[in-house]
Amino acid sequence: MLAALSAHSVAAQERPSAEESSYRVQRLSMVKDQIAAEGIRDGVTLTAMRAVPRHEFVPPDLRSRAYGDHPLPIGLGQTISQPYIVAYMTEIIRPAPGMKVLEVGTGSGYQAAVLAEIGCEVYTVEIFEALATSARERLHRLGYRKVDVRHGDGHFGWSEQAPFDAILVTAAAGYIPPVLIEQLKPGGRMVIPVGSVYGVQNLILIEKRTADDVRTRNLLPVRFVPLLGGGR
């Protein structure tokens, strides 16, 4: 796990300011009271959630709310997901160092940072160019080198880098994009919210046992912003 630590993590350990120390206390409390207490048990997920500075991924005027268990707006009608959901979706894909993961819906880059902190090789696609650009710059500034950000339509995945060990979709789709299933390795897992922005959404787990054996399971009701694109 030491090799997976970001440059930000190392720097913060070497010279924490009073403000950073305060954020760290809030972050540890978030993991203890909002994530572990609610049933997340995966060790690498919990370690990453303790390490990634969520306050760096929200607008400056919302930093005081960064470690509450709720989504926050990040501009352009998009949000950063609540910490529990980020941890839950991370745990579901059974993350491990060296895994190749596709994320659809970069947003501010927080979920990608959590995966990179674990040691995953992350490819993340964002439909809003401004968010893709700012996330790329933010992740680079914080030392997350194992993340490649692309501006594009996540419905189509990232064919040049496929197949993936796991796929995380962080916006609600009206259907499960077939291309994403195709880009998932046999033995891989995908988690995706499915449903209408105005109706019921459910978090769905897709397990691709073989190319011809794909199984789905309903995990829990959720509320996400819509997955845009897909030719619409």
N, CA and C of each residue as an Amber inpcrd file, in Angstrom:
protein
   696
   0.8100000  -1.2130000   0.0000000   0.0000000   0.0000000   0.0000000
   0.8460000   1.2670000   0.0000000   2.0780000   1.1920000   0.4910000
   2.9030000   2.3900000   0.5180000   3.1350000   2.9370000  -0.8790000
   3.2870000   2.0400000  -1.8430000   3.5450000   2.4780000  -3.2080000
   2.3560000   3.2140000  -3.7970000   1.1600000   2.9620000  -3.2530000
  -0.0450000   3.5740000  -3.7950000  -0.3100000   4.9540000  -3.2170000
   0.4310000   5.3510000  -2.1990000   0.2010000   6.6510000  -1.6060000
   0.5180000   7.7560000  -2.6010000  -0.3360000   8.7600000  -2.6560000
  -0.1250000   9.8660000  -3.5750000   0.9180000  10.8260000  -3.0420000
   1.3980000  11.6860000  -3.9540000   2.3300000  12.7260000  -3.5330000
   1.6820000  13.6510000  -2.5200000   0.3750000  13.8950000  -2.6960000
  -0.3330000  14.7520000  -1.7450000  -0.2840000  14.1370000  -0.3520000
  -0.5360000  12.8120000  -0.2550000  -0.5460000  12.1490000   1.0370000
   0.8020000  12.2840000   1.7260000   1.8730000  12.0610000   0.9830000
   3.2070000  12.1370000   1.5560000   3.5120000  13.5540000   2.0200000
   3.1910000  14.5450000   1.1640000   3.4700000  15.9290000   1.5130000
   2.6960000  16.3550000   2.7520000   1.4260000  15.9370000   2.8230000
   0.5980000  16.3150000   3.9630000   1.1360000  15.7170000   5.2480000
   1.7040000  14.4860000   5.1650000   2.2670000  13.8560000   6.3470000
   3.5370000  14.5820000   6.7780000   4.2960000  15.1390000   5.8290000
   5.5610000  15.7800000   6.1550000   5.3680000  17.1490000   6.7940000
   4.4080000  17.9390000   6.3040000   4.2540000  19.2980000   6.8170000
   2.7810000  19.7090000   6.8680000   1.9980000  19.0630000   7.7260000
   0.5810000  19.4230000   7.8140000   0.3940000  20.7870000   8.4690000
  -0.4060000  21.6370000   7.8340000  -0.7640000  22.9140000   8.4300000
  -1.9000000  22.6750000   9.4200000  -2.2250000  23.7010000  10.1950000
  -3.3400000  23.5830000  11.1300000  -4.6350000  23.2860000  10.3860000
  -4.8060000  23.9360000   9.2150000  -6.0070000  23.7060000   8.4180000
  -6.0560000  22.2790000   7.9050000  -4.9190000  21.7830000   7.3910000
  -4.8770000  20.4060000   6.8980000  -5.1090000  19.4090000   8.0310000
  -4.5720000  19.7130000   9.2000000  -4.7800000  18.8310000  10.3570000
  -6.2600000  18.7750000  10.7200000  -6.9360000  19.9150000  10.6250000
  -8.3700000  19.9550000  10.9020000  -9.1470000  19.1300000   9.8840000
  -8.7860000  19.2700000   8.6030000  -9.4500000  18.4790000   7.5710000
  -9.2040000  16.9870000   7.7900000  -8.0050000  16.6260000   8.2200000
  -7.6870000  15.2150000   8.4570000  -8.5570000  14.6570000   9.5800000
  -8.7300000  15.4180000  10.6350000  -9.5920000  14.9830000  11.7400000
 -11.0190000  14.7620000  11.2360000 -11.5090000  15.7020000  10.4180000
 -12.8540000  15.5700000   9.8570000 -12.9480000  14.3470000   8.9470000
 -11.8860000  14.1070000   8.1860000 -11.8840000  12.9780000   7.2480000
 -11.9090000  11.6450000   8.0050000 -11.1080000  11.5290000   9.0360000
 -11.0860000  10.2990000   9.8210000 -12.4350000  10.0680000  10.4990000
 -13.0460000  11.1480000  10.9720000 -14.3710000  11.0320000  11.5740000
 -15.4000000  10.6070000  10.5370000 -15.3020000  11.1620000   9.3240000
 -16.2030000  10.7740000   8.2380000 -16.1400000   9.2770000   7.9800000
 -14.9320000   8.7470000   7.8920000 -14.7760000   7.3150000   7.6010000
 -15.2960000   6.4740000   8.7610000 -15.0030000   6.8790000   9.9560000
 -15.4220000   6.1100000  11.1340000 -16.9380000   6.1270000  11.3200000
 -17.5260000   7.3280000  11.2500000 -18.9290000   7.4880000  11.6290000
 -19.9150000   7.3480000  10.4780000 -19.4870000   7.6450000   9.2460000
 -20.4130000   7.6440000   8.1300000 -20.2130000   6.4820000   7.1620000
 -19.0310000   5.8840000   7.2100000 -18.7040000   4.8560000   6.2170000
 -18.5160000   3.4920000   6.8810000 -17.5410000   3.3710000   7.7630000
 -17.3330000   2.0950000   8.4500000 -18.5450000   1.7410000   9.3180000
 -19.1110000   2.7450000   9.9870000 -20.2610000   2.4890000  10.8570000
 -21.4870000   2.0410000  10.0720000 -21.5170000   2.3730000   8.7770000
 -22.6500000   1.9900000   7.9330000 -22.4080000   0.7010000   7.1600000
 -21.3080000   0.0100000   7.4660000 -21.1430000  -1.3260000   6.9190000
 -20.0460000  -1.5350000   5.9060000 -19.3110000  -0.4980000   5.5380000
 -18.2030000  -0.6920000   4.6040000 -17.0550000  -1.3460000   5.3660000
 -16.5640000  -2.4740000   4.8600000 -15.5670000  -3.2600000   5.5780000
 -14.2530000  -3.4260000   4.8180000 -14.2550000  -3.1650000   3.5140000
 -13.0640000  -3.4080000   2.7080000 -11.9110000  -2.5090000   3.1550000
 -10.7980000  -3.1340000   3.5330000  -9.6840000  -2.3940000   4.1050000
  -9.0630000  -1.3770000   3.1720000  -8.8390000  -1.7510000   1.9030000
  -8.1880000  -0.8050000   0.9910000  -9.1070000   0.3760000   0.6730000
 -10.4120000   0.1200000   0.6350000 -11.3640000   1.2090000   0.4100000
 -11.3420000   2.1840000   1.5800000 -11.3860000   1.6750000   2.7830000
 -11.3740000   2.5440000   3.9640000 -10.0710000   3.3350000   4.0550000
  -8.9520000   2.6910000   3.7450000  -7.6560000   3.3850000   3.7850000
  -7.6210000   4.5240000   2.7800000  -8.1390000   4.2830000   1.5810000
  -8.1610000   5.3220000   0.5520000  -9.0760000   6.4690000   0.9460000
 -10.2290000   6.1560000   1.5140000 -11.1590000   7.2030000   1.9290000
 -10.5620000   8.0620000   3.0420000  -9.7340000   7.4570000   3.8740000
  -9.0570000   8.2290000   4.9210000  -7.9840000   9.1430000   4.3380000
  -7.4320000   8.7690000   3.2030000  -6.2860000   9.4880000   2.6460000
  -6.6600000  10.6060000   1.6810000  -7.6810000  10.4110000   0.8580000
  -7.9790000  11.3880000  -0.1960000  -8.6320000  12.6320000   0.4020000
  -8.0670000  13.8070000   0.1210000  -8.5790000  15.0620000   0.6880000
  -9.8340000  15.5440000  -0.0370000 -11.0030000  15.1280000   0.4080000
 -12.2480000  15.4590000  -0.2930000 -12.4530000  16.9740000  -0.4150000
 -11.9370000  17.7310000   0.5420000 -12.1180000  19.1920000   0.4780000
 -11.4580000  19.8050000  -0.7530000 -10.4770000  19.0870000  -1.3390000
  -9.8250000  19.5870000  -2.5450000 -10.6930000  19.3820000  -3.7910000
 -11.7470000  18.5960000  -3.6680000 -12.5670000  18.2340000  -4.8230000
 -13.9290000  18.9220000  -4.8230000 -14.1230000  19.8650000  -3.9070000
 -15.3610000  20.6370000  -3.8730000 -15.0170000  22.1160000  -4.0690000
 -15.9790000  22.9470000  -4.4700000 -15.7070000  24.3810000  -4.6130000
 -15.2220000  24.9810000  -3.2940000 -14.3480000  25.9740000  -3.3490000
 -13.7860000  26.5670000  -2.1300000 -14.8280000  27.0150000  -1.1120000
 -15.9610000  27.5450000  -1.5770000 -16.9610000  28.0360000  -0.6340000
 -17.7490000  26.9090000   0.0260000 -17.5050000  25.6600000  -0.3880000
 -18.2030000  24.5160000   0.2120000 -17.2620000  23.6180000   1.0140000
 -16.0250000  24.0400000   1.1880000 -15.0580000  23.1920000   1.8810000
 -15.4680000  22.8660000   3.3210000 -16.1730000  23.7710000   3.9480000
 -16.6080000  23.5140000   5.3270000 -17.6070000  22.3620000   5.3990000
 -18.1940000  22.0030000   4.2630000 -19.1810000  20.9110000   4.2040000
 -18.6170000  19.6620000   3.5290000 -17.3290000  19.6730000   3.2310000
 -16.7340000  18.6080000   2.4230000 -16.8510000  17.2290000   3.0470000
 -16.8560000  17.1460000   4.3730000 -16.8340000  15.8320000   5.0170000
 -18.1780000  15.4290000   5.6140000 -19.2260000  16.1260000   5.2230000
 -20.5700000  15.6770000   5.5600000 -20.9940000  14.5770000   4.6160000
 -21.9290000  13.7410000   5.0460000 -22.3380000  12.6090000   4.2050000
 -23.4760000  13.0130000   3.2780000 -23.1350000  13.8560000   2.3130000
 -24.1220000  14.3220000   1.3480000 -23.3980000  14.7400000   0.0750000
 -24.0940000  14.7010000  -1.0640000 -23.4970000  15.2070000  -2.2990000
 -23.3970000  16.7250000  -2.2330000 -22.5160000  17.2840000  -3.0590000
 -22.3570000  18.7280000  -3.1320000 -22.2540000  19.1510000  -4.5990000
 -22.7650000  20.3270000  -4.9480000 -22.6720000  20.7970000  -6.3390000
 -21.2370000  21.1660000  -6.6980000 -20.8630000  20.8570000  -7.9450000
 -19.5210000  21.1970000  -8.4270000 -19.5830000  22.0390000  -9.7020000
 -20.7830000  22.5100000 -10.0500000 -20.9550000  23.3260000 -11.2460000
 -21.5140000  22.5470000 -12.4150000 -22.1080000  23.2650000 -13.3670000
 -22.6760000  22.6830000 -14.5920000 -23.7610000  21.6540000 -14.3000000
 -24.4400000  21.8260000 -13.1660000 -25.5090000  20.9170000 -12.7950000
 -25.0430000  19.5700000 -12.2980000 -23.7490000  19.4270000 -12.0260000
 -23.1780000  18.1500000 -11.5980000 -22.8710000  18.1820000 -10.0940000
 -22.6550000  16.9980000  -9.5250000 -22.3860000  16.8960000  -8.0980000
 -21.2230000  15.9400000  -7.8220000 -20.6340000  16.0970000  -6.6520000
 -19.7290000  15.0930000  -6.1080000 -20.5880000  14.2070000  -5.2110000
 -20.5020000  12.8970000  -5.3880000 -21.3610000  11.9730000  -4.6470000
 -21.0490000  11.9940000  -3.1540000 -22.0410000  11.5960000  -2.3630000
 -21.8230000  11.5250000  -0.9210000 -20.7330000  10.4830000  -0.6280000
 -19.9280000  10.7060000   0.4000000 -18.8050000   9.8050000   0.6870000
 -19.2110000   8.3350000   0.8360000 -20.3390000   8.0640000   1.4920000
 -20.7420000   6.6680000   1.6750000 -20.9380000   5.9740000   0.3330000
 -21.5870000   6.6490000  -0.6130000 -21.8360000   6.0330000  -1.9200000
 -20.5320000   5.8010000  -2.6650000 -19.5940000   6.7430000  -2.5720000
 -18.2820000   6.5550000  -3.1990000 -17.6080000   5.3100000  -2.6210000
 -17.6290000   5.1820000  -1.3040000 -17.0140000   4.0230000  -0.6570000
 -17.7440000   2.7320000  -1.0260000 -19.0680000   2.7830000  -1.0570000
 -19.8660000   1.5980000  -1.3760000 -19.5680000   1.1080000  -2.7980000
 -19.5670000   2.0330000  -3.7610000 -19.3090000   1.6470000  -5.1430000
 -17.8800000   1.1470000  -5.3210000 -16.9520000   1.7320000  -4.5730000
 -15.5680000   1.2700000  -4.6380000 -15.4540000  -0.1430000  -4.0970000
 -16.0380000  -0.3840000  -2.9490000 -15.9710000  -1.7120000  -2.3320000
 -16.5880000  -2.7800000  -3.2290000 -17.6870000  -2.4280000  -3.9020000
 -18.4200000  -3.3970000  -4.7200000 -17.5750000  -3.9720000  -5.8530000
 -16.6580000  -3.1730000  -6.4130000 -15.8480000  -3.6960000  -7.5280000
 -14.6470000  -4.5130000  -7.0420000 -14.5180000  -4.6610000  -5.7260000
 -13.4140000  -5.4270000  -5.1280000 -12.0600000  -4.8850000  -5.5920000
 -11.7540000  -3.6460000  -5.2460000 -10.5530000  -2.9840000  -5.7650000
  -9.2670000  -3.5770000  -5.2280000  -8.2220000  -3.4990000  -6.0410000
  -6.8960000  -3.9800000  -5.6400000  -5.8530000  -3.2420000  -6.4620000
  -4.6640000  -3.0560000  -5.9160000  -3.5950000  -2.4130000  -6.6870000
  -3.3650000  -3.1370000  -8.0070000  -3.1750000  -2.3630000  -9.0700000
  -2.9100000  -2.9330000 -10.3820000  -4.1390000  -3.1510000 -11.2380000
  -5.3400000  -3.0480000 -10.6470000  -6.5570000  -3.2060000 -11.4470000
  -6.6900000  -2.0640000 -12.4470000  -7.2090000  -2.3920000 -13.6160000
  -7.4720000  -1.3980000 -14.6500000  -8.9600000  -1.0650000 -14.6130000
  -9.2670000   0.1890000 -14.2660000 -10.6510000   0.5730000 -14.0120000
 -11.0680000   1.7170000 -14.9310000 -12.2570000   1.5890000 -15.5140000
 -12.8730000   2.6720000 -16.2720000 -13.9060000   3.3520000 -15.3870000
 -13.8330000   4.6750000 -15.3050000 -14.8750000   5.4490000 -14.6360000
 -15.5900000   6.2860000 -15.6800000 -16.9090000   6.2750000 -15.6460000
 -17.7210000   7.1040000 -16.5230000 -18.3500000   8.1970000 -15.6640000
 -17.9520000   9.4390000 -15.9070000 -18.4430000  10.5610000 -15.1190000
 -17.3920000  11.0380000 -14.1340000 -16.3630000  11.7140000 -14.6330000
 -15.2440000  12.1420000 -13.7940000 -15.6600000  13.1360000 -12.7270000
 -16.5240000  14.0910000 -13.1050000 -16.8980000  15.1440000 -12.1750000
 -15.6710000  15.9280000 -11.7360000 -15.4980000  16.0710000 -10.4320000
 -14.3370000  16.7980000  -9.9070000 -13.1050000  15.9100000  -9.7760000
 -13.2760000  14.5870000  -9.9660000 -12.1440000  13.6720000  -9.9060000
 -12.0050000  12.9040000  -8.6100000 -12.9620000  13.0560000  -7.6860000
 -12.8340000  12.4370000  -6.3580000 -12.8380000  10.9090000  -6.4200000
 -13.8100000  10.3280000  -7.1310000 -13.8500000   8.8640000  -7.2210000
 -12.5950000   8.3170000  -7.8840000 -12.1160000   8.9920000  -8.9100000
 -10.8900000   8.5590000  -9.5780000  -9.7050000   8.6070000  -8.6180000
  -9.6480000   9.6360000  -7.7650000  -8.5670000   9.7520000  -6.7940000
  -8.6050000   8.6140000  -5.7810000  -9.8000000   8.2350000  -5.3420000
  -9.9320000   7.1210000  -4.4030000  -9.4000000   5.8360000  -5.0300000
  -9.7560000   5.5850000  -6.2750000  -9.2670000   4.3900000  -6.9660000
  -7.7550000   4.4360000  -7.1530000  -7.2390000   5.6070000  -7.5240000
  -5.7920000   5.7520000  -7.7160000  -5.0410000   5.5870000  -6.4070000
  -5.6320000   6.0600000  -5.3160000  -5.0060000   5.9160000  -3.9990000
  -4.8270000   4.4390000  -3.6520000  -5.7580000   3.6140000  -4.0910000
  -5.6740000   2.1680000  -3.8670000  -4.5570000   1.5540000  -4.7030000
  -4.2530000   2.1960000  -5.8250000  -3.2280000   1.6720000  -6.7230000
  -3.7830000   1.1770000  -8.0340000  -5.0600000   1.5060000  -8.3070000
  -5.6660000   1.1390000  -9.5800000  -5.1550000   2.0490000 -10.6970000
  -5.1700000   1.5150000 -11.9050000  -4.8750000   2.2890000 -13.1120000
  -6.2190000   2.7810000 -13.6330000  -6.4610000   4.0870000 -13.5720000
  -7.7930000   4.6340000 -13.7930000  -7.8810000   5.3970000 -15.1130000
  -8.9270000   5.0750000 -15.8820000  -9.2620000   5.8080000 -17.0990000
 -10.6640000   6.3730000 -16.8810000 -10.7820000   7.6990000 -16.9380000
 -12.0540000   8.3160000 -16.5770000 -12.5150000   9.2690000 -17.6690000
 -13.8030000   9.2140000 -17.9790000 -14.3860000   9.9670000 -19.0940000
 -15.4200000  10.9500000 -18.5550000 -15.3220000  12.1990000 -19.0030000
 -16.2400000  13.2550000 -18.5590000 -16.7970000  13.9950000 -19.7700000
 -18.1210000  14.1490000 -19.8240000 -18.7550000  14.7590000 -20.9910000
 -18.6190000  16.2750000 -21.0120000 -18.4360000  16.9090000 -19.8550000
 -18.2440000  18.3540000 -19.8040000 -16.7500000  18.6610000 -19.8950000
 -16.3630000  19.3680000 -20.9530000 -14.9430000  19.6390000 -21.1620000
 -14.3380000  20.4310000 -20.0100000 -15.0860000  21.4010000 -19.4820000
 -14.5600000  22.2210000 -18.3850000 -14.2730000  21.3740000 -17.1530000
 -15.1460000  20.4070000 -16.8510000 -14.9160000  19.5310000 -15.6980000
 -13.7570000  18.5800000 -15.9580000 -13.6630000  18.0710000 -17.1790000
 -12.5480000  17.1870000 -17.5180000 -11.2210000  17.9110000 -17.3540000
 -11.1600000  19.1400000 -17.8330000  -9.9290000  19.9150000 -17.7410000
  -9.5620000  20.2190000 -16.2990000 -10.5410000  20.6670000 -15.5060000
 -10.2460000  21.0080000 -14.1130000  -9.9050000  19.7690000 -13.2960000
 -10.5700000  18.6500000 -13.5770000 -10.2550000  17.4120000 -12.8480000
  -8.8470000  16.9380000 -13.1780000  -8.4830000  17.0140000 -14.4560000
  -7.1340000  16.6040000 -14.8700000  -6.0800000  17.4400000 -14.1400000
  -6.2880000  18.7450000 -14.1090000  -5.3350000  19.6340000 -13.4410000
  -5.2850000  19.3660000 -11.9370000  -6.4510000  19.1530000 -11.3380000
  -6.5230000  18.9100000  -9.8920000  -5.8160000  17.6120000  -9.5190000
  -6.1060000  16.5570000 -10.2390000  -5.4930000  15.2650000  -9.9490000
  -3.9730000  15.3280000 -10.1120000  -3.5180000  16.0370000 -11.1320000
  -2.0760000  16.1790000 -11.3440000  -1.4460000  16.9720000 -10.1990000
  -2.1100000  18.0610000  -9.7910000  -1.5780000  18.8940000  -8.7090000
  -1.4780000  18.1160000  -7.4010000  -2.4350000  17.2250000  -7.1740000
  -2.4560000  16.4610000  -5.9220000  -1.5910000  15.2090000  -5.9770000
  -0.9920000  14.9360000  -7.1260000  -0.0510000  13.8360000  -7.2190000
  -0.6270000  12.5040000  -7.6400000  -1.8520000  12.4960000  -8.1660000
  -2.4560000  11.2330000  -8.6040000  -2.0650000  10.9750000 -10.0570000
  -1.0120000  10.2140000 -10.2400000  -0.4280000  10.0110000 -11.5740000
  -1.0590000   8.8560000 -12.3440000  -1.7800000   7.9760000 -11.6480000
  -2.3420000   6.8020000 -12.3270000  -3.7660000   7.0550000 -12.8070000
  -4.0450000   8.2880000 -13.1930000  -5.3710000   8.6350000 -13.6990000
  -5.2210000   9.3230000 -15.0500000  -5.9340000   8.8180000 -16.0440000
  -5.9640000   9.4160000 -17.3760000  -7.3810000   9.9340000 -17.6030000
  -7.5200000  11.2310000 -17.8230000  -8.8340000  11.8690000 -17.9780000
  -9.0920000  12.1780000 -19.4490000 -10.2810000  11.8190000 -19.9150000
 -10.6690000  12.1070000 -21.3010000 -11.9850000  12.8660000 -21.3140000
 -12.0590000  13.8830000 -22.1880000 -13.3290000  14.5510000 -22.4480000
 -14.0460000  13.7650000 -23.5360000 -15.2440000  13.2670000 -23.2290000
 -15.9750000  12.4880000 -24.2100000 -17.2780000  11.9540000 -23.6430000
 -17.9530000  11.1540000 -24.4370000 -19.2400000  10.5520000 -24.0750000
 -19.0020000   9.1810000 -23.4620000 -19.2820000   9.0680000 -22.1750000
 -19.0180000   7.8250000 -21.4590000 -19.8370000   6.6390000 -21.8970000
 -20.9480000   6.8620000 -22.6220000 -21.7270000   5.7320000 -23.1400000
 -20.8740000   4.7940000 -23.9890000 -19.8090000   5.3580000 -24.5830000
 -18.9860000   4.5840000 -25.5000000 -17.6960000   4.0780000 -24.8600000
 -17.5490000   4.3240000 -23.5600000 -16.3890000   3.8030000 -22.8500000
 -15.0830000   4.3820000 -23.3620000 -14.0710000   3.5090000 -23.3960000
 -12.7300000   3.9290000 -23.8340000 -12.1300000   2.7220000 -24.5430000
 -12.5050000   2.5490000 -25.8170000 -12.1910000   1.3200000 -26.5410000
 -10.7000000   1.0500000 -26.6460000  -9.8930000   2.1260000 -26.7710000
  -8.4490000   1.9360000 -26.9410000  -7.7930000   1.3030000 -25.7240000
  -8.4080000   1.4570000 -24.5550000  -7.8350000   0.9170000 -23.3230000
  -8.5500000  -0.3380000 -22.8240000  -9.6440000  -0.7030000 -23.4680000
 -10.3870000  -1.8990000 -23.0610000  -9.5540000  -3.1600000 -23.3530000
  -9.8180000  -4.2470000 -22.6280000 -10.8710000  -4.4230000 -21.6300000
 -10.4340000  -3.9690000 -20.2370000 -11.4340000  -3.7760000 -19.3680000
 -11.2040000  -3.3010000 -18.0210000 -11.5590000  -4.3630000 -16.9920000
 -10.8330000  -4.3440000 -15.8800000 -11.1450000  -5.2550000 -14.7720000
 -12.4430000  -4.8500000 -14.0820000 -12.7440000  -3.5490000 -14.1010000
 -13.9590000  -3.0460000 -13.4570000 -14.3570000  -1.7410000 -14.1210000
 -15.6510000  -1.4290000 -14.0370000 -16.1860000  -0.1790000 -14.5720000
 -17.1150000   0.4250000 -13.5270000 -16.9230000   1.7110000 -13.2640000
 -17.7840000   2.4730000 -12.3580000 -18.4680000   3.5780000 -13.1470000
 -19.7860000   3.6420000 -13.0780000 -20.5360000   4.7140000 -13.7230000
 -21.1430000   5.5710000 -12.6250000 -20.8540000   6.8690000 -12.6570000
 -21.2490000   7.7430000 -11.5560000 -22.3510000   8.7220000 -11.9420000
 -23.1770000   8.3330000 -12.9180000 -24.3670000   9.0920000 -13.2950000
 -25.4170000   8.0770000 -13.7390000 -26.6760000   8.4440000 -13.5920000
 -27.7600000   7.4890000 -13.8360000 -28.0910000   7.3720000 -15.3200000
 -28.0230000   6.1510000 -15.8260000 -28.3310000   5.8680000 -17.2220000
 -29.7640000   5.3460000 -17.3470000 -30.3580000   5.6180000 -18.4970000
 -31.6910000   5.0810000 -18.7470000 -31.6590000   3.6020000 -19.0590000
 -30.4830000   3.1030000 -19.4370000 -30.2810000   1.6930000 -19.7560000
 -28.7960000   1.3960000 -19.5350000 -28.4660000   0.1260000 -19.5090000
 -27.0610000  -0.2610000 -19.3470000 -26.4130000  -0.2590000 -20.7380000
 -25.4710000   0.6330000 -21.0030000 -24.8620000   0.7030000 -22.3460000
 -24.1640000  -0.6120000 -22.7140000 -24.5820000  -1.2480000 -23.8070000
 -23.9690000  -2.5210000 -24.2150000 -22.4620000  -2.4290000 -24.4400000
 -22.0000000  -1.2800000 -24.9240000 -20.5710000  -1.1220000 -25.1850000
 -19.7580000  -1.2800000 -23.9040000 -20.3070000  -0.7940000 -22.7930000
 -19.5800000  -0.9140000 -21.5260000 -19.4550000  -2.3720000 -21.0990000
 -20.4960000  -3.1330000 -21.3160000 -20.4200000  -4.5660000 -20.9950000
 -19.3700000  -5.2400000 -21.8730000 -19.3330000  -4.8530000 -23.1480000
 -18.3320000  -5.4190000 -24.0610000 -16.9150000  -5.0940000 -23.6050000
 -16.7160000  -3.9090000 -23.0220000 -15.3770000  -3.4940000 -22.6220000
 -14.9650000  -4.0250000 -21.2460000 -15.8470000  -4.7540000 -20.5980000
 -15.5470000  -5.3650000 -19.3080000 -14.9090000  -6.7340000 -19.5230000
 -13.8270000  -7.0100000 -18.8170000 -13.1700000  -8.3120000 -18.9260000
 -14.0680000  -9.4210000 -18.3800000 -13.9860000 -10.6370000 -18.9160000
 -14.6140000 -11.7740000 -18.2500000 -14.0610000 -11.8820000 -16.8250000
 -14.9590000 -12.0250000 -15.8730000 -14.5680000 -12.0110000 -14.4680000
 -14.6600000 -10.6380000 -13.8440000 -14.9650000  -9.6140000 -14.6780000
 -15.0180000  -8.2430000 -14.1920000 -16.3730000  -7.8620000 -13.6280000
 -16.3800000  -6.6950000 -12.9630000 -17.5950000  -6.1730000 -12.3400000
 -17.8290000  -4.7320000 -12.7880000 -19.0840000  -4.4050000 -13.0150000
 -19.4710000  -3.0320000 -13.3090000 -20.5960000  -2.6420000 -12.3720000
 -20.5480000  -1.4010000 -11.8710000 -21.6300000  -0.8780000 -11.0470000
 -22.1240000   0.4000000 -11.6850000 -23.4510000   0.5030000 -11.8360000
 -24.0450000   1.6070000 -12.5760000 -25.4330000   1.9310000 -12.0200000
 -25.7390000   3.2220000 -11.7960000 -27.1130000   3.5920000 -11.4430000
 -27.9710000   3.6040000 -12.7030000 -29.1530000   3.0250000 -12.6060000
 -30.0480000   2.9480000 -13.7640000 -31.4220000   3.4710000 -13.3620000
 -31.9730000   4.3520000 -14.1980000 -33.3000000   4.8850000 -13.9310000
 -33.4090000   6.3190000 -14.3860000 -34.5980000   6.8840000 -14.2190000
 -34.8770000   8.2560000 -14.6490000 -34.4860000   9.2500000 -13.5650000
 -34.0440000  10.4240000 -14.0010000 -33.7120000  11.4820000 -13.0400000
 -34.9580000  11.9200000 -12.2800000 -36.1370000  11.7080000 -12.8660000
 -37.3870000  12.1080000 -12.2350000 -38.1100000  10.9390000 -11.5570000
 -37.5600000   9.7430000 -11.6650000 -38.2160000   8.5760000 -11.0930000
 -37.2740000   7.7660000 -10.2310000 -37.5260000   6.4720000 -10.1710000
 -36.7450000   5.5700000  -9.3420000 -35.4210000   5.2450000 -10.0340000
 -34.3540000   5.3000000  -9.2770000 -33.0460000   4.8540000  -9.7550000
 -32.5650000   3.7350000  -8.8350000 -31.9240000   2.7550000  -9.4280000
 -31.3490000   1.6620000  -8.6470000 -29.8940000   1.4650000  -9.0380000
 -29.0670000   1.1850000  -8.0500000 -27.6710000   0.8630000  -8.3170000
 -27.6010000  -0.6070000  -8.6950000 -27.0570000  -0.8770000  -9.8800000
 -27.0370000  -2.2320000 -10.4300000 -25.6010000  -2.7400000 -10.5030000
 -25.4060000  -3.9740000 -10.0810000 -24.1230000  -4.6550000 -10.2330000
 -24.2110000  -5.5920000 -11.4190000 -23.2760000  -5.4610000 -12.3540000
 -23.1690000  -6.3760000 -13.4920000 -21.9190000  -7.2210000 -13.3060000
 -22.0740000  -8.5200000 -13.3200000 -20.9430000  -9.4510000 -13.2190000
 -20.8210000 -10.2080000 -14.5370000 -19.6960000 -10.0460000 -15.1930000
 -19.4610000 -10.7010000 -16.4750000 -18.6310000 -11.9560000 -16.2210000
 -19.2920000 -13.0590000 -16.0510000 -18.5860000 -14.3020000 -15.7270000
 -17.8220000 -14.8310000 -16.9380000 -18.4850000 -14.8210000 -18.0810000
 -17.8370000 -15.1360000 -19.3590000 -18.4290000 -14.1780000 -20.3900000
 -17.9350000 -14.2230000 -21.6050000 -18.4670000 -13.3410000 -22.6480000
 -19.9580000 -13.5590000 -22.8630000 -20.4400000 -14.7830000 -22.5930000
 -21.8460000 -15.1130000 -22.8230000 -22.6560000 -15.2490000 -21.5390000
 -22.0490000 -15.0030000 -20.4150000 -22.7320000 -15.1530000 -19.1240000
 -22.5730000 -13.8560000 -18.3310000 -23.5700000 -12.9660000 -18.4930000
 -23.5670000 -11.6760000 -17.8180000 -24.7720000 -11.6220000 -16.8850000
 -24.5290000 -11.3580000 -15.6250000 -25.6010000 -11.3660000 -14.6290000
 -25.7190000  -9.9960000 -13.9550000 -26.9360000  -9.6260000 -13.6230000
 -27.1820000  -8.3370000 -12.9780000 -27.8470000  -8.5510000 -11.6230000
 -27.5770000  -7.5980000 -10.7180000 -28.1800000  -7.6560000  -9.3830000
 -28.4880000  -6.2420000  -8.9240000 -29.6940000  -6.0590000  -8.4120000
 -30.1220000  -4.7690000  -7.8740000 -29.5470000  -4.6180000  -6.4640000
 -28.8030000  -3.5210000  -6.2380000 -28.1490000  -3.3460000  -4.9480000
 -28.9360000  -2.4650000  -3.9870000 -29.2840000  -1.2560000  -4.4090000
 -30.0110000  -0.3420000  -3.5360000 -30.5280000   0.8520000  -4.3240000
 -31.5670000   1.5350000  -3.8080000 -32.0540000   2.7440000  -4.4720000
 -31.0700000   3.8950000  -4.2760000 -30.9190000   4.7080000  -5.3140000
 -29.9610000   5.8160000  -5.2780000 -30.5530000   7.0340000  -5.9740000
 -29.8130000   8.1510000  -5.9080000 -30.2010000   9.3560000  -6.6290000
 -28.9460000   9.9760000  -7.2220000 -28.8200000   9.9390000  -8.5490000
 -27.6730000  10.4960000  -9.2620000 -28.1480000  11.4800000 -10.3200000
 -27.2430000  12.3590000 -10.7410000 -27.5150000  13.1990000 -11.9050000
 -27.5560000  12.2870000 -13.1340000 -28.2250000  12.7020000 -14.2170000
 -28.3440000  11.8270000 -15.3950000 -27.0400000  11.6750000 -16.1650000
 -26.8860000  10.4970000 -16.7710000 -25.7720000  10.2560000 -17.6720000
 -26.1230000  10.8550000 -19.0280000 -25.4030000  11.8820000 -19.4150000
 -25.6850000  12.5930000 -20.6580000 -24.9730000  11.9540000 -21.8330000
 -25.4100000  12.2980000 -23.0350000 -24.7840000  11.7680000 -24.2350000
 -25.5620000  10.5970000 -24.7910000 -24.8310000   9.6510000 -25.3550000
 -25.4660000   8.4690000 -25.9160000 -26.2370000   8.7660000 -27.1850000
 -25.8430000   9.8430000 -27.8870000 -26.5490000  10.1780000 -29.1340000
 -27.7900000  10.9950000 -28.9250000 -28.0460000  11.3880000 -27.6420000
 -29.2580000  12.1750000 -27.3690000 -28.9110000  13.6450000 -27.2270000
